Amino acid sequence: MDKVYLDWFTKDEQFPFFIQYGGHDDDLFLHQHYEFSELVIVLSGNATHIVNTETYFIKKANVFVISGEATHAYKDPHEFKICNIMYKPEILRFIGPDLRLSNGFQALFVIEPFYRNLHSYSSMLNLSLPNLEYVSALISVMIDEYTQKHQGYQTMVLSRFMELVVYLSRQYDSQEKSMPSKLMHLANAISFIEDHYLEPITLEDVADRSNVSVRHLNRIFQSYYQTTPMSYLIRLRLDRACALLKHTELPITVISYQCGFNDSNYFTRQFSKVYGRSPKAYRLNPSGMKCDVQWKNEQG
């Protein structure tokens, strides 16, 4: 199994993004992406898709995301043509909060790719032919911009990519009834938490919003994310606290309350536990510490 690096495709460190048409007449070797994700749109034909140890049949109009941790390959391609969009996951931070709260976005770009690394999971977005035509036209514009590299092409490509992400997320939402119920319950929970994480919400609030019991919510969170809903909530709050510590001069007590912590001592303990230093120490020297949500490694 080989590792594939994004800099095999682009040397532009300021714009870590690559898009191409991929035509596969022969099997593609099993490989793993190193620190980048790949959005795949099947434009024609079919093939067998190998993800980790599982195999799936994929065909025209299927859409899925492969994260950097999964190994995958294609075999037995038949008139198989795809569009590969390779990007650093950080690029999705440009997504607005309105879309980040979308069930479709959470499911397609966050939950599905992560879950495939843990369990057998064959579900994916399947576009209607008219929707595939729209997506194909959007891809064509992106590839034209990317290859010609006229002034401002990066801004144009990124804006089109964001349009594509929005469109695909909406299609996933419209396909929601055919998705596994656990996945959509989880997407509902994530959306609610990210919309209200600075407010005094409880586990019961999240469960009610997701239409599941507290016990079931904890179970599916552990299954998909290897953490608890409240641990995820705390990490969001700590991520916000990092930004305030770095970019404002607000007292630490004020920051703790603004980030949803009712007890500044509890906030300090949680911050130190997760990041290995106190909020005060981080404010004095924020360099060398990446402050963002890393829920999949955090155990409740």
Secondary structure in CASP SS format (residue, H / E / C, confidence):
PFRMAT SS
TARGET T0000
AUTHOR 0000-0000-0000
METHOD secondary structure of the structure
MODEL  1
M C 1.00
D E 1.00
K E 1.00
V E 1.00
Y E 1.00
L H 1.00
D H 1.00
W H 1.00
F C 1.00
T C 1.00
K C 1.00
D C 1.00
E C 1.00
Q C 1.00
F C 1.00
P C 1.00
F E 1.00
F E 1.00
I E 1.00
Q E 1.00
Y E 1.00
G E 1.00
G E 1.00
H E 1.00
D C 1.00
D C 1.00
D C 1.00
L E 1.00
F E 1.00
L E 1.00
H E 1.00
Q E 1.00
H E 1.00
Y E 1.00
E C 1.00
F C 1.00
S E 1.00
E E 1.00
L E 1.00
V E 1.00
I E 1.00
V E 1.00
L E 1.00
S E 1.00
G E 1.00
N E 1.00
A E 1.00
T E 1.00
H E 1.00
I E 1.00
V E 1.00
N C 1.00
T C 1.00
E E 1.00
T E 1.00
Y E 1.00
F E 1.00
I E 1.00
K E 1.00
K C 1.00
A C 1.00
N E 1.00
V E 1.00
F E 1.00
V E 1.00
I E 1.00
S C 1.00
G C 1.00
E C 1.00
A C 1.00
T E 1.00
H E 1.00
A E 1.00
Y E 1.00
K E 1.00
D E 1.00
P E 1.00
H E 1.00
E E 1.00
F E 1.00
K E 1.00
I E 1.00
C E 1.00
N E 1.00
I E 1.00
M E 1.00
Y E 1.00
K C 1.00
P H 1.00
E H 1.00
I H 1.00
L H 1.00
R H 1.00
F H 1.00
I C 1.00
G C 1.00
P H 1.00
D H 1.00
L H 1.00
R H 1.00
L C 1.00
S C 1.00
N H 1.00
G H 1.00
F H 1.00
Q H 1.00
A H 1.00
L H 1.00
F H 1.00
V H 1.00
I H 1.00
E H 1.00
P H 1.00
F H 1.00
Y H 1.00
R H 1.00
N C 1.00
L C 1.00
H C 1.00
S C 1.00
Y C 1.00
S C 1.00
S C 1.00
M C 1.00
L E 1.00
N E 1.00
L C 1.00
S C 1.00
L H 1.00
P H 1.00
N H 1.00
L H 1.00
E H 1.00
Y H 1.00
V H 1.00
S H 1.00
A H 1.00
L H 1.00
I H 1.00
S H 1.00
V H 1.00
M H 1.00
I H 1.00
D H 1.00
E H 1.00
Y H 1.00
T H 1.00
Q H 1.00
K C 1.00
H C 1.00
Q C 1.00
G C 1.00
Y H 1.00
Q H 1.00
T H 1.00
M H 1.00
V H 1.00
L H 1.00
S H 1.00
R H 1.00
F H 1.00
M H 1.00
E H 1.00
L H 1.00
V H 1.00
V H 1.00
Y H 1.00
L H 1.00
S H 1.00
R H 1.00
Q H 1.00
Y H 1.00
D H 1.00
S H 1.00
Q C 1.00
E H 1.00
K H 1.00
S H 1.00
M C 1.00
P C 1.00
S H 1.00
K H 1.00
L H 1.00
M H 1.00
H H 1.00
L H 1.00
A H 1.00
N H 1.00
A H 1.00
I H 1.00
S H 1.00
F H 1.00
I H 1.00
E H 1.00
D H 1.00
H H 1.00
Y C 1.00
L C 1.00
E C 1.00
P C 1.00
I C 1.00
T C 1.00
L H 1.00
E H 1.00
D H 1.00
V H 1.00
A H 1.00
D H 1.00
R H 1.00
S H 1.00
N C 1.00
V C 1.00
S C 1.00
V H 1.00
R H 1.00
H H 1.00
L H 1.00
N H 1.00
R H 1.00
I H 1.00
F H 1.00
Q H 1.00
S H 1.00
Y H 1.00
Y H 1.00
Q C 1.00
T C 1.00
T C 1.00
P H 1.00
M H 1.00
S H 1.00
Y H 1.00
L H 1.00
I H 1.00
R H 1.00
L H 1.00
R H 1.00
L H 1.00
D H 1.00
R H 1.00
A H 1.00
C H 1.00
A H 1.00
L H 1.00
L H 1.00
K H 1.00
H H 1.00
T C 1.00
E C 1.00
L C 1.00
P C 1.00
I H 1.00
T H 1.00
V H 1.00
I H 1.00
S H 1.00
Y H 1.00
Q H 1.00
C C 1.00
G C 1.00
F C 1.00
N C 1.00
D C 1.00
S H 1.00
N H 1.00
Y H 1.00
F H 1.00
T H 1.00
R H 1.00
Q H 1.00
F H 1.00
S H 1.00
K H 1.00
V H 1.00
Y H 1.00
G C 1.00
R C 1.00
S C 1.00
P H 1.00
K H 1.00
A H 1.00
Y H 1.00
R H 1.00
L H 1.00
N C 1.00
P C 1.00
S C 1.00
G C 1.00
M C 1.00
K C 1.00
C C 1.00
D C 1.00
V C 1.00
Q C 1.00
W H 1.00
K H 1.00
N H 1.00
E C 1.00
Q C 1.00
G C 1.00
END
